[in-house]
Amino acid sequence: MSQQGTFLIYCTEHYKSAKNLTGSQVAALFTEYFVWDYLYSCFDALHTTGMNYIVDDIDQYIAERKAS
């Protein structure tokens, strides 16, 4: 598996735990708001940050998409 693929799984699992969601709920949320694409495209910048930052960044990204 690629580094990006492993990173997507890592982010999914941590987001799921941080938000007390199921895997299916996270998958639906990430699909609806194109979070998968965002995480993949920002891998170089995000993989060096902490998990709290990534969870907050995902929340902000989703909030911006909801506002659109």
Rosetta blueprint (number, residue, H / E / L):
1 M L
2 S L
3 Q H
4 Q H
5 G H
6 T H
7 F H
8 L H
9 I H
10 Y H
11 C H
12 T H
13 E H
14 H H
15 Y H
16 K H
17 S H
18 A H
19 K H
20 N L
21 L L
22 T L
23 G H
24 S H
25 Q H
26 V H
27 A H
28 A H
29 L H
30 F H
31 T H
32 E H
33 Y L
34 F L
35 V H
36 W H
37 D H
38 Y H
39 L H
40 Y H
41 S H
42 C L
43 F H
44 D H
45 A H
46 L H
47 H L
48 T L
49 T L
50 G L
51 M H
52 N H
53 Y H
54 I H
55 V H
56 D H
57 D H
58 I H
59 D H
60 Q H
61 Y H
62 I H
63 A H
64 E H
65 R H
66 K H
67 A H
68 S L
